[in-house]
Amino acid sequence: MVLRFTSCGGAQVLSVNDEGLYRHPLWGHGLSTVRWAGEVFDGEWRAAVQSVYAPDAELPLRHFIFPLKENLVEVIASDLEIQRHEGPPADGWMHRRLH
C-alpha cells in the first residue's frame, strides 16, 4: 500500500506507541476510536499550518492521523490517495536502504 499526499504542508512522527496513545491530546476527541487512519477536523496544528502555507484558503489543508504500533504519524496535506498494490510498490517506489 502506498499513501500519496498532495500539497503536504507538514508532517510529524511522534514517539507515542499504541499503549501510550491515550496520552495524546486528541484521545478524548475521537482518536480513541481510530484503528488505522483518521482525519482531524478543526485542529490547532492544521489551522497554524494553513495560516502559513495557504492563508488565502484556496487550497484547504486536511489533518490526517495514523496510529501505528510504535509511533503516531500526523500529516497536513490537501488530499490523500491510497493505492493498494500486490507485490512491490509501483511507479518507481522502491524499498531501499539509505545510507
C-alpha positions as CSV (number, residue, x, y, z in Angstrom):
1,M,0.0,0.0,0.0
2,V,1.2,3.5,-0.9
3,L,-0.1,6.7,0.7
4,R,0.4,9.6,-1.6
5,F,-0.2,13.1,-0.1
6,T,-0.9,16.1,-2.3
7,S,0.5,19.5,-1.3
8,C,2.0,18.4,2.0
9,G,2.3,21.3,4.4
10,G,3.7,19.4,7.4
11,A,4.4,16.0,8.9
12,Q,5.4,14.7,12.2
13,V,6.2,11.3,13.7
14,L,5.6,11.2,17.4
15,S,7.1,8.5,19.6
16,V,3.7,7.5,21.0
17,N,3.1,3.8,20.8
18,D,-0.2,2.0,20.9
19,E,0.0,1.5,24.6
20,G,0.6,5.2,25.4
21,L,-1.8,6.6,22.8
22,Y,-4.2,7.7,25.5
23,R,-1.8,10.4,26.4
24,H,-2.2,12.2,23.1
25,P,-4.3,15.4,23.4
26,L,-6.8,14.1,20.7
27,W,-7.5,10.9,22.6
28,G,-10.7,12.2,24.1
29,H,-11.7,13.9,20.9
30,G,-12.1,10.8,18.7
31,L,-8.6,9.4,18.5
32,S,-9.6,6.5,20.8
33,T,-11.8,5.1,18.0
34,V,-9.2,5.4,15.2
35,R,-7.8,2.0,14.3
36,W,-5.8,2.6,11.2
37,A,-6.3,6.1,9.8
38,G,-8.3,9.2,10.7
39,E,-8.9,12.8,10.0
40,V,-8.8,15.6,12.5
41,F,-11.3,18.4,11.9
42,D,-10.8,21.9,13.4
43,G,-7.4,21.1,14.9
44,E,-5.0,23.8,16.1
45,W,-2.0,22.4,14.2
46,R,-3.9,22.3,10.9
47,A,-5.0,25.9,11.4
48,A,-1.5,27.0,12.2
49,V,0.0,25.3,9.1
50,Q,-2.9,26.6,7.0
51,S,-2.2,30.2,8.1
52,V,1.4,30.0,6.9
53,Y,1.2,27.5,4.0
54,A,-2.1,28.7,2.3
55,P,-3.6,31.7,4.1
56,D,-5.8,32.6,1.2
57,A,-7.7,29.2,1.7
58,E,-7.7,28.5,-2.0
59,L,-6.0,25.2,-1.0
60,P,-7.7,24.0,2.2
61,L,-5.5,21.6,4.1
62,R,-6.5,18.5,6.0
63,H,-5.0,16.8,9.0
64,F,-4.5,13.1,8.7
65,I,-3.5,10.9,11.6
66,F,-2.2,7.3,11.6
67,P,-1.7,5.5,14.9
68,L,0.9,2.8,14.3
69,K,2.3,0.1,16.7
70,E,5.3,2.1,17.8
71,N,4.6,5.7,16.5
72,L,1.9,8.1,15.6
73,V,2.2,9.8,12.2
74,E,0.4,13.1,11.5
75,V,0.3,14.8,8.1
76,I,-1.1,18.1,7.0
77,A,-1.9,18.0,3.2
78,S,-4.6,19.0,0.8
79,D,-5.5,15.4,-0.1
80,L,-4.6,11.7,0.4
81,E,-4.6,9.0,-2.2
82,I,-4.4,5.4,-1.1
83,Q,-3.0,3.0,-3.7
84,R,-3.2,-0.7,-3.0
85,H,-0.8,-2.9,-4.9
86,E,0.1,-6.6,-4.8
87,G,3.8,-7.2,-4.7
88,P,6.4,-4.4,-4.5
89,P,5.4,-0.8,-4.7
90,A,4.8,0.5,-8.3
91,D,5.6,3.8,-10.1
92,G,9.3,4.0,-9.1
93,W,8.7,3.5,-5.4
94,M,11.2,1.0,-4.2
95,H,12.3,-0.4,-0.9
96,R,16.0,0.6,-0.5
97,R,18.3,1.0,2.4
98,L,19.5,4.6,2.5
99,H,22.9,5.4,3.9
